[in-house]
Amino acid sequence: MEIGSSVLTAIGHTPLVRLRRVVPADCATILVKVEGSNPTGSMKDRMAQAMLAAAEADGRLCPGDTVVEYTGGSTGAALALVCAARGYRLRIVSSAAFSADKLTQMVALGAELTLVRSEHGRITRELILEMIDTAAELGRQPNTYWTDQLTNTDSITGYHPMGEEIWAQTGGRVDGFVQAIGTAASLRGASTPLKQYNPRLRVVAVEPAESAVLSGGRPGAHRIEGIGIGYRPPMWDPDLPDEIIPVPTDEAEAMARRLAREEGLFTGTSSGANVLAAIALGQRLGPDATVATILVDSGLKYLSTNVFRTSQGPSRKSPHGNV
């Protein structure tokens, strides 16, 4: 094995795993890209590296500058990793509506946090817009580069390798691709090479049922972190997906727990939504088809949330009783 020149060489080339126990008998083969294997435990490492590399290349980001972004956590941790490796200061705008584990990880990697208050701890359109406004204000300071992930098309190219990897790992057999929509960069980026290889590929976008704006519904509060911003993201391409599948938060959380207990795949709520949508597509395509989707991040980012904190949680015992 080669020795990497920095942690950035560990980004990408993640495993592709077949689901066994959560998939019904009449379903297509469901394959999941385990993006929790990236250094910060998220696919966002790919886009963070791509955005900063592009900004360095054209002079938007210079040595000694400060990077600014608004994020629910995974993008912030990914940017913190890349900034630490490349030597930049990072200021993040976030909220306690998102996992405390993600906020802790960002700080551990050197990010400076500004937290915006959320009404009832829910993810809403109003919260996202206030986070964006705060980041924009910080981004106007001298020697500062605002990555602005919702509009930054450099992030799309960061996901091209993910599609290339899926095609190579399946030996060129992918009939459907499913991905949840946050900025829309990962759906566009990964599906681009897959569609080039297989023009008949069926592409499915996933969004929270409580805020199904891409499907023509009204914005609403939900608990699926990283997706469903409450309005159409600027990079959304309505002509790309063949269909949009809304998934309720409770069902996505339940699937995340099933993936951990039945498949040994520890991941978050948006990944649970992806798997549910992939199964729905797979049942329509039939058992001879192959559907790929993304396990967006690691379940370690959600330990403090209600997804995994149940009344039957673990207890530790010592010779003196429970501790």
C-alpha positions as CSV (number, residue, x, y, z in Angstrom):
1,M,0.0,0.0,0.0
2,E,1.2,3.5,-0.8
3,I,1.8,6.1,1.9
4,G,-0.4,9.1,1.5
5,S,1.1,12.6,1.3
6,S,-1.7,13.9,3.6
7,V,-5.0,13.0,5.0
8,L,-6.6,14.3,1.8
9,T,-5.4,11.2,-0.1
10,A,-7.7,9.2,2.0
11,I,-10.8,10.8,0.5
12,G,-12.9,8.6,-1.8
13,H,-12.5,5.0,-3.0
14,T,-15.2,4.0,-0.5
15,P,-16.7,0.4,-0.4
16,L,-19.8,-0.6,-2.3
17,V,-21.8,-3.1,-0.3
18,R,-24.9,-5.3,-1.1
19,L,-27.8,-5.1,1.3
20,R,-29.2,-8.5,2.3
21,R,-31.6,-8.5,5.3
22,V,-33.6,-5.2,4.8
23,V,-34.4,-5.9,1.1
24,P,-37.6,-7.8,0.2
25,A,-37.4,-10.9,-1.9
26,D,-39.0,-9.3,-5.0
27,C,-36.6,-6.4,-5.1
28,A,-33.6,-5.5,-7.3
29,T,-30.1,-5.9,-5.9
30,I,-29.6,-2.8,-3.7
31,L,-26.0,-1.6,-3.4
32,V,-24.9,1.1,-1.0
33,K,-21.8,3.3,-1.2
34,V,-20.4,3.5,2.3
35,E,-19.3,7.1,2.4
36,G,-18.8,6.9,6.2
37,S,-15.4,5.5,5.3
38,N,-14.1,8.9,4.3
39,P,-11.8,10.7,6.9
40,T,-14.6,12.7,8.6
41,G,-17.2,9.9,8.1
42,S,-19.1,11.7,5.3
43,M,-19.3,12.0,1.5
44,K,-18.9,15.8,2.0
45,D,-15.1,15.3,2.2
46,R,-15.3,14.9,-1.6
47,M,-17.0,18.3,-2.2
48,A,-15.0,20.2,0.4
49,Q,-11.7,19.1,-1.2
50,A,-13.0,20.0,-4.7
51,M,-14.3,23.5,-3.7
52,L,-11.1,24.6,-1.9
53,A,-8.9,23.1,-4.6
54,A,-10.8,25.0,-7.3
55,A,-10.7,28.3,-5.3
56,E,-7.0,27.9,-4.8
57,A,-6.4,27.3,-8.5
58,D,-8.1,30.5,-9.6
59,G,-7.0,32.8,-6.8
60,R,-10.3,33.1,-4.9
61,L,-8.5,31.5,-1.9
62,C,-5.0,32.6,-1.0
63,P,-2.5,31.6,1.8
64,G,-3.5,33.1,5.1
65,D,-7.2,33.6,4.1
66,T,-10.2,32.6,6.2
67,V,-12.9,30.2,4.9
68,V,-16.6,30.7,5.8
69,E,-19.6,28.4,5.3
70,Y,-23.1,27.7,6.7
71,T,-23.8,24.0,7.4
72,G,-25.7,21.5,9.5
73,G,-22.4,19.8,10.3
74,S,-21.0,17.3,7.7
75,T,-19.9,19.9,5.3
76,G,-18.4,21.9,8.2
77,A,-16.4,18.9,9.4
78,A,-15.3,18.2,5.9
79,L,-14.2,21.8,5.3
80,A,-12.5,21.8,8.7
81,L,-10.5,18.7,7.7
82,V,-9.4,20.2,4.4
83,C,-8.6,23.6,6.0
84,A,-6.5,21.9,8.7
85,A,-4.6,20.0,6.1
86,R,-4.1,23.1,3.9
87,G,-3.6,25.7,6.7
88,Y,-6.7,27.9,6.6
89,R,-8.8,29.4,9.3
90,L,-12.4,28.2,9.2
91,R,-15.5,30.0,10.5
92,I,-18.8,28.0,10.4
93,V,-22.4,29.1,10.8
94,S,-24.6,26.4,12.2
95,S,-27.4,25.7,14.7
96,A,-28.2,23.5,17.7
97,A,-31.0,22.1,15.5
98,F,-28.3,19.8,14.1
99,S,-26.5,16.9,15.8
100,A,-24.3,17.9,18.7
101,D,-21.9,15.3,17.6
102,K,-21.4,17.1,14.3
103,L,-20.8,20.4,16.1
104,T,-18.3,18.8,18.3
105,Q,-16.5,17.3,15.4
106,M,-16.2,20.6,13.6
107,V,-14.7,22.3,16.7
108,A,-12.3,19.3,17.2
109,L,-11.0,19.9,13.7
110,G,-10.4,23.6,14.3
111,A,-13.6,25.3,13.1
112,E,-14.9,28.4,14.9
113,L,-18.7,28.2,15.4
114,T,-21.4,30.8,15.2
115,L,-24.8,29.2,16.2
116,V,-28.1,30.5,14.9
117,R,-31.2,29.8,17.1
118,S,-33.8,27.3,15.7
119,E,-37.4,27.4,16.7
120,H,-38.2,24.1,18.6
121,G,-34.9,22.6,17.4
122,R,-36.4,21.8,13.9
123,I,-34.8,22.3,10.5
124,T,-36.9,24.9,8.6
125,R,-36.6,27.2,5.6
126,E,-36.3,30.1,7.9
127,L,-33.4,28.6,9.8
128,I,-31.5,27.9,6.6
129,L,-32.0,31.4,5.2
130,E,-30.8,33.0,8.5
131,M,-27.7,30.8,8.4
132,I,-27.0,31.8,4.8
133,D,-27.4,35.5,5.7
134,T,-25.0,35.2,8.6
135,A,-22.4,33.4,6.5
136,A,-22.8,36.0,3.8
137,E,-22.1,38.8,6.3
138,L,-19.0,37.0,7.6
139,G,-17.9,36.3,4.0
140,R,-17.7,40.1,3.2
141,Q,-14.8,40.5,5.6
142,P,-11.3,41.1,4.1
143,N,-9.2,38.0,3.2
144,T,-12.2,35.7,3.5
145,Y,-13.6,33.1,1.1
146,W,-17.2,32.1,1.4
147,T,-17.6,28.7,-0.2
148,D,-21.4,29.1,-0.4
149,Q,-22.1,25.4,-0.9
150,L,-25.7,25.9,-2.2
151,T,-24.5,27.8,-5.3
152,N,-20.9,26.5,-5.7
153,T,-20.8,24.3,-8.8
154,D,-17.2,23.3,-8.0
155,S,-18.8,20.9,-5.6
156,I,-20.4,19.0,-8.4
157,T,-17.1,17.9,-9.9
158,G,-16.1,16.6,-6.4
159,Y,-18.8,13.9,-6.8
160,H,-17.9,12.8,-10.3
161,P,-15.4,10.2,-8.9
162,M,-18.2,8.7,-6.8
163,G,-20.2,7.9,-9.9
164,E,-17.0,6.5,-11.6
165,E,-16.3,4.3,-8.6
166,I,-19.8,2.9,-8.6
167,W,-19.6,2.0,-12.3
168,A,-16.2,0.3,-11.8
169,Q,-17.3,-1.5,-8.6
170,T,-20.4,-2.9,-10.3
171,G,-18.6,-4.0,-13.4
172,G,-20.7,-1.7,-15.4
173,R,-24.1,-2.9,-14.1
174,V,-26.2,-0.1,-12.7
175,D,-29.9,0.3,-13.6
176,G,-30.9,2.9,-11.1
177,F,-29.2,5.6,-8.9
178,V,-30.9,7.1,-5.8
179,Q,-29.7,10.1,-3.8
180,A,-31.3,12.6,-1.3
181,I,-31.2,16.3,-2.1
182,G,-29.4,18.8,0.0
183,T,-27.5,21.1,-2.4
184,A,-28.2,18.7,-5.3
185,A,-24.5,18.6,-6.1
186,S,-24.1,14.9,-5.2
187,L,-27.0,13.8,-7.4
188,R,-25.7,15.8,-10.3
189,G,-22.1,14.9,-9.8
190,A,-22.4,11.1,-9.3
191,S,-25.1,10.6,-11.9
192,T,-23.2,12.4,-14.6
193,P,-20.7,9.6,-15.4
194,L,-23.3,7.0,-14.7
195,K,-25.7,8.5,-17.3
196,Q,-22.8,8.7,-19.7
197,Y,-22.1,5.0,-19.3
198,N,-25.8,4.0,-19.2
199,P,-28.2,6.6,-20.8
200,R,-31.1,4.5,-19.7
201,L,-30.1,4.8,-16.0
202,R,-33.1,5.6,-13.8
203,V,-32.3,8.5,-11.5
204,V,-34.3,9.1,-8.3
205,A,-34.2,12.1,-6.0
206,V,-35.2,11.8,-2.4
207,E,-36.6,14.5,-0.1
208,P,-38.3,14.7,3.3
209,A,-42.1,14.0,3.1
210,E,-42.7,16.8,5.6
211,S,-41.0,19.3,3.3
212,A,-41.6,17.9,-0.2
213,V,-41.1,21.1,-2.1
214,L,-39.4,19.4,-5.1
215,S,-42.5,17.3,-5.5
216,G,-44.7,20.4,-5.5
217,G,-45.5,20.4,-1.8
218,R,-45.2,23.1,0.9
219,P,-42.1,23.6,3.0
220,G,-42.2,22.2,6.5
221,A,-40.1,21.2,9.5
222,H,-38.4,17.8,9.6
223,R,-35.5,16.0,11.2
224,I,-33.5,14.6,8.3
225,E,-30.3,16.5,8.5
226,G,-28.5,17.5,5.4
227,I,-31.4,17.5,3.0
228,G,-34.7,19.3,2.5
229,I,-33.8,23.0,2.9
230,G,-37.4,24.1,2.3
231,Y,-37.0,25.6,-1.2
232,R,-35.5,24.5,-4.5
233,P,-31.7,24.6,-4.1
234,P,-30.0,26.7,-6.8
235,M,-28.1,23.7,-8.3
236,W,-31.3,21.7,-8.6
237,D,-31.9,20.4,-12.1
238,P,-35.5,19.3,-12.5
239,D,-34.8,17.5,-15.8
240,L,-32.2,15.2,-14.2
241,P,-34.3,12.8,-12.0
242,D,-36.8,10.5,-13.5
243,E,-38.8,10.8,-10.3
244,I,-38.8,12.2,-6.8
245,I,-39.6,10.1,-3.8
246,P,-40.6,11.8,-0.5
247,V,-39.7,9.8,2.7
248,P,-41.2,10.6,6.1
249,T,-38.6,11.4,8.9
250,D,-39.9,8.6,11.2
251,E,-39.5,6.0,8.4
252,A,-36.0,7.2,7.5
253,E,-35.0,7.0,11.2
254,A,-36.4,3.5,11.5
255,M,-34.5,2.3,8.5
256,A,-31.3,3.8,9.8
257,R,-31.8,1.7,13.0
258,R,-32.5,-1.4,10.9
259,L,-29.4,-0.9,8.8
260,A,-27.3,-0.8,12.0
261,R,-29.0,-3.8,13.7
262,E,-29.6,-6.0,10.6
263,E,-26.8,-5.1,8.2
264,G,-24.1,-3.8,10.5
265,L,-24.1,-0.6,8.6
266,F,-24.0,2.4,11.0
267,T,-25.3,5.5,9.2
268,G,-27.6,8.5,9.5
269,T,-31.2,9.4,8.7
270,S,-30.7,10.7,5.1
271,S,-29.1,7.3,4.4
272,G,-32.2,5.6,5.7
273,A,-34.3,7.7,3.4
274,N,-32.0,6.7,0.5
275,V,-32.4,3.0,1.2
276,L,-36.2,3.2,1.5
277,A,-36.4,5.0,-1.9
278,A,-33.9,2.6,-3.5
279,I,-36.1,-0.4,-2.3
280,A,-39.2,1.3,-3.7
281,L,-37.4,1.7,-7.1
282,G,-36.0,-1.8,-6.9
283,Q,-39.4,-3.4,-6.4
284,R,-40.6,-1.7,-9.5
285,L,-37.5,-2.6,-11.6
286,G,-37.6,-6.2,-10.4
287,P,-35.0,-8.8,-9.1
288,D,-32.9,-8.7,-12.3
289,A,-32.0,-5.0,-11.9
290,T,-29.3,-3.3,-9.8
291,V,-29.9,-0.1,-7.9
292,A,-27.1,1.9,-6.2
293,T,-27.6,4.5,-3.5
294,I,-25.5,6.4,-0.9
295,L,-24.9,5.8,2.8
296,V,-24.1,9.5,3.2
297,D,-22.3,9.5,6.5
298,S,-21.5,7.6,9.7
299,G,-23.9,6.9,12.5
300,L,-21.3,8.3,14.9
301,K,-22.5,11.7,13.8
302,Y,-25.9,11.0,15.4
303,L,-25.2,9.4,18.7
304,S,-26.6,12.4,20.6
305,T,-29.9,12.4,18.5
306,N,-33.1,10.5,19.1
307,V,-32.3,8.3,16.1
308,F,-30.1,6.0,18.3
309,R,-30.9,7.2,21.8
310,T,-33.8,4.8,22.7
311,S,-35.2,3.6,26.0
312,Q,-33.4,0.3,25.4
313,G,-30.0,1.9,25.1
314,P,-26.9,0.3,26.5
315,S,-26.0,0.2,30.1
316,R,-22.5,-0.4,31.5
317,K,-22.0,-2.6,34.5
318,S,-19.1,-2.7,37.0
319,P,-18.6,-4.9,40.0
320,H,-20.4,-2.2,41.9
321,G,-23.5,-2.2,39.7
322,N,-24.6,0.1,36.8
323,V,-22.4,3.1,36.0
